[in-house]
Amino acid sequence: MYDIAIIGAGPSGASAALFSAKAGKKTLLLDSDQSITKKAWIENHYGVMEITGPDLVDIGKKQAEKFGAELVQGKAASIQKTDQGFRIETDNGEFEAKHVVFATGLFVDLAEKAGVKTKPGTEPRIKTVLDADQNGKTNVDGIWAAGTCAGVSVHTIITAGDGAKVAINIISELNGERYVDHDVLK
């Protein structure tokens, strides 16, 4: 069983996976290869002069894997609540996790089927988002939302930061105390 399963491997999902894996949590990153970032040219991401969306997504997934996240190619088809968390059925097998993070960008239908409430989106062309609080929690205990699907601006720097924030909140909950990840120069 995974501590955290993240559905969506764009900037928000990969960032959440990076933080949770680096914190020593058993992390699953499900990638359906549908990130809208794969179509982007990016020159407004702090610390990066310019980068293609596909390169940014690939680097993010590699960073998460570097710290131990398991990257699985597959599209999640259903999520069921279990006694210990959730069972996620994909077109590439079944997985179990204590917590699930939706980082599905424009797609909220799977979360809706799992009982997550939605609300109208405020970004242009984003009609519906998941109703998550400021920490990323949804109305379903153990299901979280990060990035565009949670109503956060579609800009990669913002969605990546939101994914990190949600992961830190889950790690803190799992640890029973506030978690901080702060490396220093060696």
ZIFENQUI-V716536 format. One line per field, one symbol per residue. ss: DSSP state (H for helix, E for strand, L for the rest). psi: psi as a letter, one per 30 degrees, with the letter a starting at -180 (. if undefined). burial: # if it has 9 or more other C-alpha atoms within 8 Angstrom, else .. A space follows every 50 residues. Layout:
ss: ???
psi: ???
burial: ???
This chain:
ss: LEEEEEELLLHHHHHHHHHHHHLLLLEEEEELLLLHHHHLEELLLLLLLL EEHHHHHHHHHHHHHHLLLEEEELLEEEEEELLLLEEEEELLEEEEEEEE EELLLLLLHHHHHLLLLEEELLLLLLLEEELLLLLLELLLLLEEELHHHH LLLLLHHHHHHHHHHHHHHHHHHHHLLLLLLLLLLL
psi: kkekkkjkgaeeeeeeeeeeefggkjkkjkjghgkfffglkkghjkfkek lleeeeeeeeeeeeeeggkjkkklkkelkkklefckkjklgglkkklekk kjhgcfjfeeeefggklllklfkkgjeklkjkafffkafjkfklkkaefg gkkfkeeeeeeeeeeeeeeeeeeefglkkkjjllk.
burial: .#####################..########..#.##.#.#..#....# ####.##..##.###.###.#########.....######.#..###### #####..#.###.#.###..#.#..#######...####..######### ####.##################.....#.......
